[in-house]
Amino acid sequence: MRLGLPELLIILFIVLLIFGAGRLPALASGLRKAVHAFRQGTSEGREEPTPQTRQTPRSENAHPKDSDES
């Protein structure tokens, strides 16, 4: 299913009606950041894991029962 120019114009018109012209730049900026984060996450997922990323450091608070409190 491909969207042509008439369909895109209708979608843009509906978005303008719902959100108004004032909020459109903020919505576009948020969408741009979301797409960038998604692409960055998918590209990181394709990389081979290095020995540093395979090992997760253990936190001191990971096992509270091991503390010396009685």
C-alpha positions as CSV (number, residue, x, y, z in Angstrom):
1,M,0.0,0.0,0.0
2,R,1.6,3.2,-1.1
3,L,0.6,6.7,-0.1
4,G,0.4,9.2,-3.0
5,L,0.4,13.0,-2.9
6,P,-3.4,13.4,-2.4
7,E,-3.4,11.0,0.6
8,L,-0.5,12.8,2.2
9,L,-2.2,16.1,1.7
10,I,-5.4,14.8,3.3
11,I,-3.4,13.5,6.3
12,L,-1.5,16.8,6.7
13,F,-4.8,18.7,6.6
14,I,-6.3,16.5,9.3
15,V,-3.2,16.9,11.5
16,L,-3.5,20.6,11.1
17,L,-7.1,20.6,12.1
18,I,-6.5,18.4,15.2
19,F,-3.3,20.0,16.5
20,G,-3.3,23.5,15.0
21,A,-0.4,25.2,13.2
22,G,1.2,26.4,16.4
23,R,1.9,22.9,17.8
24,L,3.0,21.4,14.5
25,P,6.7,22.3,14.9
26,A,6.8,20.7,18.3
27,L,5.2,17.6,17.0
28,A,7.7,17.4,14.1
29,S,10.6,17.9,16.5
30,G,9.3,15.1,18.8
31,L,8.8,12.8,15.8
32,R,12.3,13.5,14.5
33,K,13.8,12.7,17.9
34,A,11.8,9.5,18.1
35,V,12.9,8.4,14.7
36,H,16.5,9.2,15.5
37,A,16.4,7.2,18.7
38,F,14.8,4.3,16.9
39,R,17.4,4.2,14.2
40,Q,20.2,4.5,16.7
41,G,18.8,1.6,18.7
42,T,18.4,-0.6,15.7
43,S,21.9,0.1,14.5
44,E,23.3,-0.7,17.9
45,G,21.4,-4.0,17.8
46,R,23.1,-5.0,14.6
47,E,26.6,-4.6,16.0
48,E,28.5,-7.6,17.3
49,P,28.6,-7.5,21.1
50,T,32.1,-6.8,22.5
51,P,33.4,-8.4,25.6
52,Q,32.8,-5.1,27.4
53,T,29.1,-5.2,26.5
54,R,28.6,-8.8,27.3
55,Q,29.7,-8.4,30.9
56,T,27.4,-6.4,33.0
57,P,28.9,-4.9,36.2
58,R,27.3,-6.0,39.4
59,S,26.0,-3.4,41.7
60,E,26.8,-3.4,45.4
61,N,23.0,-3.1,46.0
62,A,22.2,-6.1,43.7
63,H,22.0,-8.5,46.7
64,P,20.8,-6.7,49.8
65,K,20.8,-10.0,51.8
66,D,24.6,-10.1,51.5
67,S,25.0,-7.0,53.7
68,D,26.3,-7.3,57.2
69,E,23.2,-5.8,58.8
70,S,21.7,-8.0,61.5
